[in-house]
Amino acid sequence: KTCRFVYIEAMDDDEQELRFCVPCCFVSVGCFICAALGLMGAVVFASSASSAQESSEFISMVQHAGYPIEMHFATADDGYKLTMFRLPKEGGHPVLLQHGLLDSAWMWTVSTEFTPAAFQLHDAGYDVW
């Protein structure tokens, strides 16, 4: 791998040359630390947030943006209760948007740079889940 930054050369115990890209190593360690702190923050927030209140806020935000929304519930085989949201479109082909671990439906409906994916799909005629 080619790196544009300065390398530190060292010898290991077997006197083999080791090369470290200092900026890349610091960035990698920094990214790891930020990711770990973000994960801890997400876990703390998720455990303290009221899911009913969060669902209500989510529904209000989508309605304020001018889109219809429904809330549905499902129970997984292991007993875990799931909350699903739908932006219904009569006659539209269904499309499922699945967020990642420790994320939520907010990721599909919030953006300051462009129209969020859920809204683009609904505008294009899809029945968005």
PATORZA-719170 format. One line per field, with one value per atom (N, C-alpha, C): atom name; residue in three letters; residue number from 1; x, y, z negated; chain. Coordinates in nm, 3 decimals. Atoms other than C-alpha are relative to their C-alpha. Example, Ala and Ser with C-alpha at 12.3 -4.5 7.8 and 13.67 -1.06 7.14 Angstrom:
REM residues 2
a [N:CA:C:N:CA:C]
r [Ala:Ala:Ala:Ser:Ser:Ser]
k [1:1:1:2:2:2]
xx [0.089:1.230:0.090:-0.082:1.367:-0.077]
yy [-0.119:-0.450:0.120:-0.119:-0.106:0.109]
zz [0.000:-0.780:0.000:0.006:-0.714:-0.073]
c [A:A:A:A:A:A]
//
This chain:
REM residues 129
a [N:CA:C:N:CA:C:N:CA:C:N:CA:C:N:CA:C:N:CA:C:N:CA:C:N:CA:C:N:CA:C:N:CA:C:N:CA:C:N:CA:C:N:CA:C:N:CA:C:N:CA:C:N:CA:C:N:CA:C:N:CA:C:N:CA:C:N:CA:C:N:CA:C:N:CA:C:N:CA:C:N:CA:C:N:CA:C:N:CA:C:N:CA:C:N:CA:C:N:CA:C:N:CA:C:N:CA:C:N:CA:C:N:CA:C:N:CA:C:N:CA:C:N:CA:C:N:CA:C:N:CA:C:N:CA:C:N:CA:C:N:CA:C:N:CA:C:N:CA:C:N:CA:C:N:CA:C:N:CA:C:N:CA:C:N:CA:C:N:CA:C:N:CA:C:N:CA:C:N:CA:C:N:CA:C:N:CA:C:N:CA:C:N:CA:C:N:CA:C:N:CA:C:N:CA:C:N:CA:C:N:CA:C:N:CA:C:N:CA:C:N:CA:C:N:CA:C:N:CA:C:N:CA:C:N:CA:C:N:CA:C:N:CA:C:N:CA:C:N:CA:C:N:CA:C:N:CA:C:N:CA:C:N:CA:C:N:CA:C:N:CA:C:N:CA:C:N:CA:C:N:CA:C:N:CA:C:N:CA:C:N:CA:C:N:CA:C:N:CA:C:N:CA:C:N:CA:C:N:CA:C:N:CA:C:N:CA:C:N:CA:C:N:CA:C:N:CA:C:N:CA:C:N:CA:C:N:CA:C:N:CA:C:N:CA:C:N:CA:C:N:CA:C:N:CA:C:N:CA:C:N:CA:C:N:CA:C:N:CA:C:N:CA:C:N:CA:C:N:CA:C:N:CA:C:N:CA:C:N:CA:C:N:CA:C:N:CA:C:N:CA:C:N:CA:C:N:CA:C:N:CA:C:N:CA:C:N:CA:C:N:CA:C:N:CA:C:N:CA:C:N:CA:C:N:CA:C:N:CA:C:N:CA:C:N:CA:C:N:CA:C]
r [Lys:Lys:Lys:Thr:Thr:Thr:Cys:Cys:Cys:Arg:Arg:Arg:Phe:Phe:Phe:Val:Val:Val:Tyr:Tyr:Tyr:Ile:Ile:Ile:Glu:Glu:Glu:Ala:Ala:Ala:Met:Met:Met:Asp:Asp:Asp:Asp:Asp:Asp:Asp:Asp:Asp:Glu:Glu:Glu:Gln:Gln:Gln:Glu:Glu:Glu:Leu:Leu:Leu:Arg:Arg:Arg:Phe:Phe:Phe:Cys:Cys:Cys:Val:Val:Val:Pro:Pro:Pro:Cys:Cys:Cys:Cys:Cys:Cys:Phe:Phe:Phe:Val:Val:Val:Ser:Ser:Ser:Val:Val:Val:Gly:Gly:Gly:Cys:Cys:Cys:Phe:Phe:Phe:Ile:Ile:Ile:Cys:Cys:Cys:Ala:Ala:Ala:Ala:Ala:Ala:Leu:Leu:Leu:Gly:Gly:Gly:Leu:Leu:Leu:Met:Met:Met:Gly:Gly:Gly:Ala:Ala:Ala:Val:Val:Val:Val:Val:Val:Phe:Phe:Phe:Ala:Ala:Ala:Ser:Ser:Ser:Ser:Ser:Ser:Ala:Ala:Ala:Ser:Ser:Ser:Ser:Ser:Ser:Ala:Ala:Ala:Gln:Gln:Gln:Glu:Glu:Glu:Ser:Ser:Ser:Ser:Ser:Ser:Glu:Glu:Glu:Phe:Phe:Phe:Ile:Ile:Ile:Ser:Ser:Ser:Met:Met:Met:Val:Val:Val:Gln:Gln:Gln:His:His:His:Ala:Ala:Ala:Gly:Gly:Gly:Tyr:Tyr:Tyr:Pro:Pro:Pro:Ile:Ile:Ile:Glu:Glu:Glu:Met:Met:Met:His:His:His:Phe:Phe:Phe:Ala:Ala:Ala:Thr:Thr:Thr:Ala:Ala:Ala:Asp:Asp:Asp:Asp:Asp:Asp:Gly:Gly:Gly:Tyr:Tyr:Tyr:Lys:Lys:Lys:Leu:Leu:Leu:Thr:Thr:Thr:Met:Met:Met:Phe:Phe:Phe:Arg:Arg:Arg:Leu:Leu:Leu:Pro:Pro:Pro:Lys:Lys:Lys:Glu:Glu:Glu:Gly:Gly:Gly:Gly:Gly:Gly:His:His:His:Pro:Pro:Pro:Val:Val:Val:Leu:Leu:Leu:Leu:Leu:Leu:Gln:Gln:Gln:His:His:His:Gly:Gly:Gly:Leu:Leu:Leu:Leu:Leu:Leu:Asp:Asp:Asp:Ser:Ser:Ser:Ala:Ala:Ala:Trp:Trp:Trp:Met:Met:Met:Trp:Trp:Trp:Thr:Thr:Thr:Val:Val:Val:Ser:Ser:Ser:Thr:Thr:Thr:Glu:Glu:Glu:Phe:Phe:Phe:Thr:Thr:Thr:Pro:Pro:Pro:Ala:Ala:Ala:Ala:Ala:Ala:Phe:Phe:Phe:Gln:Gln:Gln:Leu:Leu:Leu:His:His:His:Asp:Asp:Asp:Ala:Ala:Ala:Gly:Gly:Gly:Tyr:Tyr:Tyr:Asp:Asp:Asp:Val:Val:Val:Trp:Trp:Trp]
k [1:1:1:2:2:2:3:3:3:4:4:4:5:5:5:6:6:6:7:7:7:8:8:8:9:9:9:10:10:10:11:11:11:12:12:12:13:13:13:14:14:14:15:15:15:16:16:16:17:17:17:18:18:18:19:19:19:20:20:20:21:21:21:22:22:22:23:23:23:24:24:24:25:25:25:26:26:26:27:27:27:28:28:28:29:29:29:30:30:30:31:31:31:32:32:32:33:33:33:34:34:34:35:35:35:36:36:36:37:37:37:38:38:38:39:39:39:40:40:40:41:41:41:42:42:42:43:43:43:44:44:44:45:45:45:46:46:46:47:47:47:48:48:48:49:49:49:50:50:50:51:51:51:52:52:52:53:53:53:54:54:54:55:55:55:56:56:56:57:57:57:58:58:58:59:59:59:60:60:60:61:61:61:62:62:62:63:63:63:64:64:64:65:65:65:66:66:66:67:67:67:68:68:68:69:69:69:70:70:70:71:71:71:72:72:72:73:73:73:74:74:74:75:75:75:76:76:76:77:77:77:78:78:78:79:79:79:80:80:80:81:81:81:82:82:82:83:83:83:84:84:84:85:85:85:86:86:86:87:87:87:88:88:88:89:89:89:90:90:90:91:91:91:92:92:92:93:93:93:94:94:94:95:95:95:96:96:96:97:97:97:98:98:98:99:99:99:100:100:100:101:101:101:102:102:102:103:103:103:104:104:104:105:105:105:106:106:106:107:107:107:108:108:108:109:109:109:110:110:110:111:111:111:112:112:112:113:113:113:114:114:114:115:115:115:116:116:116:117:117:117:118:118:118:119:119:119:120:120:120:121:121:121:122:122:122:123:123:123:124:124:124:125:125:125:126:126:126:127:127:127:128:128:128:129:129:129]
xx [0.085:0.000:0.089:-0.078:0.136:-0.064:0.050:0.104:0.076:-0.064:0.176:0.072:-0.051:0.285:0.136:-0.133:0.610:-0.005:-0.010:0.711:0.104:-0.101:0.892:0.049:-0.056:1.127:0.060:-0.051:1.214:0.034:-0.035:1.348:-0.073:0.064:1.153:0.104:-0.093:1.308:0.080:-0.070:1.403:0.079:-0.073:1.570:-0.057:0.065:1.315:-0.052:0.039:1.235:-0.152:0.142:0.897:-0.020:0.028:0.742:-0.139:0.128:0.465:-0.027:0.043:0.277:-0.061:0.042:0.247:-0.139:0.134:-0.054:-0.110:0.103:-0.243:-0.023:0.015:-0.174:-0.078:0.071:-0.292:-0.147:0.139:-0.603:-0.074:0.065:-0.680:-0.032:0.023:-0.639:-0.107:0.100:-0.838:-0.138:0.130:-1.117:-0.053:0.044:-1.125:-0.053:0.044:-1.150:-0.134:0.127:-1.426:-0.114:0.103:-1.616:-0.041:0.029:-1.587:-0.083:0.076:-1.708:-0.141:0.131:-1.992:-0.089:0.075:-2.097:-0.049:0.040:-2.098:-0.112:0.103:-2.302:-0.133:0.123:-2.552:-0.067:0.056:-2.595:-0.064:0.055:-2.647:-0.128:0.118:-2.891:-0.114:0.105:-3.082:-0.063:0.055:-3.120:-0.081:0.070:-3.246:-0.117:0.105:-3.473:-0.130:0.131:-3.843:-0.037:0.031:-3.934:-0.134:0.129:-4.293:0.017:-0.023:-4.173:0.078:-0.079:-3.916:-0.087:0.091:-4.182:-0.092:0.089:-4.414:0.073:-0.079:-4.139:0.030:-0.029:-4.051:-0.123:0.125:-4.413:-0.030:0.025:-4.453:0.092:-0.096:-4.138:-0.038:0.037:-4.250:-0.128:0.124:-4.599:0.027:-0.036:-4.448:0.067:-0.064:-4.246:-0.102:0.106:-4.580:-0.024:0.015:-4.576:-0.094:0.085:-4.833:0.088:-0.079:-4.703:-0.090:0.069:-4.825:0.104:-0.088:-4.676:-0.056:0.040:-4.686:0.092:-0.078:-4.567:0.010:-0.020:-4.425:0.081:-0.078:-4.284:0.083:-0.091:-3.980:-0.018:0.010:-3.953:0.058:-0.062:-3.733:-0.072:0.078:-3.996:0.033:-0.037:-3.824:-0.108:0.106:-4.081:0.061:-0.049:-4.020:-0.104:0.087:-4.167:0.041:-0.026:-4.196:-0.085:0.071:-4.295:-0.022:0.034:-4.463:-0.043:0.048:-4.500:-0.081:0.083:-4.797:-0.017:0.028:-4.844:-0.092:0.100:-5.161:0.048:-0.041:-5.065:0.150:-0.145:-4.693:0.065:-0.076:-4.442:0.064:-0.061:-4.326:0.152:-0.145:-3.965:0.032:-0.039:-3.799:0.133:-0.124:-3.538:0.040:-0.046:-3.339:0.122:-0.114:-3.117:0.096:-0.103:-2.800:-0.015:-0.004:-2.722:0.019:-0.003:-2.774:-0.041:0.050:-2.941:-0.153:0.145:-3.306:-0.058:0.069:-3.564:0.035:-0.038:-3.442:0.101:-0.106:-3.147:-0.055:0.059:-3.381:-0.082:0.091:-3.574:0.060:-0.061:-3.327:0.124:-0.117:-3.084:-0.011:-0.002:-2.983:0.058:-0.066:-2.800:-0.084:0.079:-3.054:-0.131:0.127:-3.403:0.029:-0.029:-3.385:-0.054:0.031:-3.405:-0.146:0.140:-3.745:-0.095:0.087:-3.900:0.017:-0.023:-3.736:-0.074:0.068:-3.870:-0.152:0.144:-4.219:-0.042:0.030:-4.214:0.004:-0.013:-4.112:-0.109:0.114:-4.425:0.011:-0.017:-4.297:-0.077:0.062:-4.477:0.117:-0.126:-4.192:-0.024:0.001:-4.146:0.134]
yy [-0.118:0.000:0.124:-0.123:0.338:0.108:-0.107:0.623:0.127:-0.127:0.989:0.062:-0.061:1.053:-0.055:0.038:1.015:-0.134:0.130:0.667:0.002:0.025:0.566:-0.141:0.133:0.276:-0.048:0.059:0.044:-0.146:0.142:-0.306:-0.074:0.079:-0.575:-0.092:0.088:-0.845:-0.089:0.085:-1.053:0.083:-0.096:-0.746:0.011:-0.024:-0.722:0.143:-0.140:-0.377:0.014:-0.033:-0.238:0.144:-0.137:0.069:0.038:-0.049:0.270:0.136:-0.130:0.553:0.073:-0.068:0.791:0.063:-0.059:0.996:-0.106:0.104:0.682:-0.073:0.070:0.509:0.086:-0.087:0.811:0.013:-0.010:0.843:-0.128:0.128:0.471:-0.011:0.006:0.490:0.102:-0.103:0.814:-0.044:0.048:0.661:-0.109:0.106:0.358:0.058:-0.062:0.576:0.071:-0.068:0.790:-0.099:0.102:0.480:-0.063:0.061:0.326:0.096:-0.097:0.646:0.018:-0.011:0.677:-0.118:0.121:0.319:0.004:-0.009:0.373:0.103:-0.102:0.692:-0.050:0.055:0.512:-0.098:0.098:0.232:0.071:-0.074:0.478:0.071:-0.071:0.686:-0.098:0.098:0.379:-0.056:0.057:0.245:0.100:-0.100:0.575:0.065:-0.065:0.690:-0.079:0.062:0.622:-0.029:0.035:0.430:0.059:-0.060:0.560:0.148:-0.142:0.920:0.018:-0.010:0.863:-0.029:0.031:0.703:0.117:-0.114:0.997:0.117:-0.106:1.245:-0.030:0.041:1.047:0.020:-0.014:1.036:0.147:-0.144:1.410:0.063:-0.054:1.487:-0.038:0.046:1.277:0.071:-0.070:1.431:0.146:-0.140:1.779:0.018:-0.005:1.699:-0.022:0.012:1.631:-0.141:0.138:1.252:-0.078:0.085:0.996:-0.104:0.100:0.751:-0.087:0.096:0.441:-0.068:0.075:0.257:-0.141:0.141:-0.125:-0.070:0.076:-0.379:-0.146:0.143:-0.728:-0.057:0.068:-0.982:-0.109:0.099:-1.185:-0.134:0.135:-1.559:-0.007:0.001:-1.484:0.091:-0.083:-1.250:0.148:-0.141:-0.923:0.075:-0.080:-0.655:0.104:-0.091:-0.460:0.107:-0.107:-0.125:0.032:-0.029:-0.064:0.118:-0.115:0.250:-0.020:0.012:0.271:0.135:-0.115:0.557:-0.058:0.071:0.413:0.076:-0.055:0.466:-0.100:0.088:0.317:-0.047:0.057:0.080:-0.002:-0.004:0.134:-0.133:0.122:-0.149:0.019:-0.014:-0.217:-0.006:0.000:-0.142:0.005:0.007:-0.225:0.070:-0.066:0.009:-0.054:0.061:-0.169:0.078:-0.073:0.038:-0.099:0.084:-0.096:-0.011:0.022:-0.204:0.133:-0.122:0.073:0.125:-0.114:0.293:-0.004:-0.002:0.380:0.050:-0.047:0.482:0.145:-0.140:0.840:0.012:-0.011:0.763:0.010:-0.003:0.727:0.125:-0.114:1.050:0.135:-0.125:1.313:0.029:-0.046:1.505:0.149:-0.144:1.867:0.028:-0.019:1.811:-0.041:0.051:1.623:-0.056:0.061:1.474:-0.141:0.132:1.167:-0.114:0.116:0.822:-0.043:0.043:0.730:0.093:-0.096:1.049:-0.007:0.013:1.009:-0.121:0.121:0.655:0.018:-0.025:0.762:0.090:-0.093:1.050:-0.072:0.076:0.798:-0.106:0.089:0.592:-0.132:0.124:0.324:0.006:0.018:0.193:-0.032:0.011:0.248:-0.056:0.059:0.030:0.026]
zz [0.000:0.000:0.000:-0.009:0.095:-0.086:0.086:-0.151:0.033:-0.034:-0.084:-0.119:0.121:-0.440:-0.039:0.048:-0.632:-0.071:0.063:-0.738:-0.111:0.102:-1.054:0.024:-0.021:-0.997:-0.131:0.124:-1.284:0.027:-0.011:-1.342:-0.111:0.104:-1.524:-0.064:0.072:-1.749:0.093:-0.096:-1.446:0.100:-0.082:-1.291:0.141:-0.127:-1.012:0.001:-0.010:-0.887:-0.010:0.013:-0.992:0.044:-0.043:-0.835:-0.048:0.050:-0.998:0.062:-0.049:-0.839:-0.118:0.123:-1.132:0.012:-0.006:-1.013:0.013:-0.016:-0.904:-0.131:0.128:-1.236:-0.098:0.091:-1.432:0.040:-0.046:-1.216:-0.036:0.031:-1.260:-0.148:0.144:-1.636:-0.039:0.029:-1.646:0.042:-0.047:-1.438:-0.091:0.090:-1.664:-0.130:0.126:-1.975:0.020:-0.026:-1.818:0.018:-0.020:-1.709:-0.133:0.130:-2.057:-0.086:0.079:-2.224:0.056:-0.063:-1.973:-0.033:0.033:-2.037:-0.144:0.140:-2.413:-0.016:0.008:-2.368:0.055:-0.059:-2.144:-0.094:0.093:-2.397:-0.118:0.113:-2.683:0.042:-0.047:-2.477:0.024:-0.032:-2.356:-0.126:0.122:-2.707:-0.081:0.080:-2.846:0.075:-0.077:-2.561:-0.008:-0.001:-2.572:0.145:-0.140:-2.256:0.043:-0.035:-2.269:0.035:-0.026:-2.286:0.130:-0.123:-2.011:0.122:-0.110:-1.788:0.030:-0.015:-1.847:0.069:-0.060:-1.758:0.147:-0.136:-1.446:0.089:-0.075:-1.329:0.025:-0.015:-1.390:0.104:-0.096:-1.191:0.143:-0.134:-0.892:0.047:-0.035:-0.898:0.031:-0.022:-0.923:0.138:-0.132:-0.608:0.112:-0.098:-0.435:0.052:-0.045:-0.413:-0.093:0.085:-0.533:-0.069:0.071:-0.792:-0.086:0.086:-0.971:-0.088:0.089:-1.267:-0.016:0.011:-1.277:-0.100:0.097:-1.533:0.043:-0.028:-1.492:-0.115:0.103:-1.735:0.066:-0.057:-1.633:-0.070:0.058:-1.701:-0.141:0.133:-2.002:-0.100:0.090:-2.150:0.007:-0.012:-2.054:0.075:-0.062:-1.972:0.094:-0.103:-1.653:0.030:-0.045:-1.557:0.143:-0.140:-1.184:0.044:-0.052:-1.001:0.149:-0.141:-0.663:0.054:-0.075:-0.420:0.115:-0.097:-0.228:0.131:-0.132:0.142:0.069:-0.061:0.291:0.137:-0.127:0.573:0.023:-0.016:0.517:-0.033:0.033:0.516:-0.137:0.132:0.160:0.007:0.013:0.072:-0.149:0.141:-0.261:-0.020:0.039:-0.409:-0.137:0.125:-0.679:-0.052:0.059:-0.908:-0.064:0.061:-1.065:-0.150:0.144:-1.417:-0.072:0.082:-1.677:0.077:-0.075:-1.417:-0.009:0.006:-1.362:0.132:-0.121:-1.102:0.032:-0.023:-1.145:0.114:-0.101:-0.917:0.141:-0.134:-0.618:0.025:-0.015:-0.680:-0.039:0.043:-0.800:0.084:-0.074:-0.582:0.023:-0.029:-0.547:0.138:-0.129:-0.217:0.120:-0.112:-0.003:-0.055:0.041:-0.009:-0.050:0.056:-0.237:0.087:-0.083:-0.076:-0.010:0.017:-0.224:0.075:-0.068:-0.086:0.151:-0.144:0.256:0.056:-0.045:0.285:0.001:0.005:0.176:0.115:-0.111:0.427:0.135:-0.125:0.696:0.015:-0.012:0.624:-0.076:0.076:0.385:-0.132:0.131:0.076:-0.094:0.077:-0.173:-0.139:0.135:-0.480:-0.063]
c [A:A:A:A:A:A:A:A:A:A:A:A:A:A:A:A:A:A:A:A:A:A:A:A:A:A:A:A:A:A:A:A:A:A:A:A:A:A:A:A:A:A:A:A:A:A:A:A:A:A:A:A:A:A:A:A:A:A:A:A:A:A:A:A:A:A:A:A:A:A:A:A:A:A:A:A:A:A:A:A:A:A:A:A:A:A:A:A:A:A:A:A:A:A:A:A:A:A:A:A:A:A:A:A:A:A:A:A:A:A:A:A:A:A:A:A:A:A:A:A:A:A:A:A:A:A:A:A:A:A:A:A:A:A:A:A:A:A:A:A:A:A:A:A:A:A:A:A:A:A:A:A:A:A:A:A:A:A:A:A:A:A:A:A:A:A:A:A:A:A:A:A:A:A:A:A:A:A:A:A:A:A:A:A:A:A:A:A:A:A:A:A:A:A:A:A:A:A:A:A:A:A:A:A:A:A:A:A:A:A:A:A:A:A:A:A:A:A:A:A:A:A:A:A:A:A:A:A:A:A:A:A:A:A:A:A:A:A:A:A:A:A:A:A:A:A:A:A:A:A:A:A:A:A:A:A:A:A:A:A:A:A:A:A:A:A:A:A:A:A:A:A:A:A:A:A:A:A:A:A:A:A:A:A:A:A:A:A:A:A:A:A:A:A:A:A:A:A:A:A:A:A:A:A:A:A:A:A:A:A:A:A:A:A:A:A:A:A:A:A:A:A:A:A:A:A:A:A:A:A:A:A:A:A:A:A:A:A:A:A:A:A:A:A:A:A:A:A:A:A:A:A:A:A:A:A:A:A:A:A:A:A:A:A:A:A:A:A:A:A:A:A:A:A:A:A:A:A:A:A:A:A:A:A:A:A:A]
//
